[in-house]
Amino acid sequence: MREEGAPSTLAAADIGPIRVYVGTYTGGASRGIYLLELDRSSGRFVSEPILAGETENPSYLALHPNGLLLYAVNELQTFEGKPTGAVSAFSIDPATGRLAFLNRQVSEGTDPCWVVVDAAGRNVLVANYTSGTVAVLPLSPDGRLQAASSVRHGSGSGPVRARQEGPHAHTVVLDAASRFALWTDLGADRVVVDRFDAVAGTLEPNDPGGLALAPGSGPRHLAWHPSGRAVYVLGELSATVSTLVFEAGRGSLELAQALSARADGASAENTAAAIDVSPDGRFLYTSNRGDDDLAVFAIDGDSLSLAPAGRVPSGGRGPRSFALDPSGRWLVAANQGSGSLVVFRRDPATGLPATVGAPVAVPEPVCVLF
């Protein structure tokens, strides 16, 4: 068994072509979810973007554990005349990667912006930003979405009145054992911890119930360390990244560290957007809108604390999202403002990304899913 953080020999499966799905906003030129193919031997896209599935505002995507089903939020304030968004289910054609619509369910809140499937493939969990709710939608054996079986409501507000007038759920993730659901409340500056029952499809308040963060930080996204011993939270409004130590027995969180993800001298208008950890657990990445860059942090193998390791331009405007491929060699950034995808090759020693090839045009890209 390879030690954590040790380099690995790339298998053939790590250098062959891999499909990349892109979630978008559809108010302009976009019509839904786009599909490209990345050659992992060269880091170049070997196909033009095609419309894989037509749907409204699929701003975040998630893959089922069986690899044959894809779920997308429909980030809307009104759906079928009701004050809610929706979640759509698709089957994936194994030969072409194209998507076939299965069904759609209300998300039990407005502006859903995050979706995840539990490890057993029993449930989809969705975070609804504007309403500040998190819902569980059970799955039928064929992958179709059922009506919500559980809904949790955030509460509270924060000092940034333009963004924190009330609760705003932004991300929900599950621990390795699928016992706990952790979700960010950007409006109330809190990471909430709930008990999750995959069989019953329920969320219940945990004790302890989460962790309060710095007022005005606006926690947006979460990313686990592969060890499961820590989860990193990105503060959108303060552009900070914090290390939270996770105790798996009780589901408790402890703040160990908070660092700025902004460049020195960056203005407060520079807001953070996305966060991810390399598969080997050695580096963490965040994106910044305003400065339009990717910040790199080295992760200490023992304490899992962070140290700044550099930053690079995102290759476009408004890097809303990015993703690392499963091998960890490639990073694809989605620059929403410039309507482009940019591929980076990661240096395995320094963690620093370097651009490969020219940007590829995709309208309003906001999510990248390998």
Helices and strands as residue ranges (DSSP letters): G 12-14, E 17-24, E 32-39, E 44-45, E 50-54, E 61-63, E 69-74, E 86-92, E 99-106, E 112-117, E 123-128, E 133-138, E 150-153, E 169-174, E 180-185, E 190-197, E 202-212, E 219-224, E 230-235, E 240-247, E 252-260, E 271-277, E 283-289, E 293-299, E 306-313, E 319-324, E 330-335, E 340-346, E 353-361, E 365-369
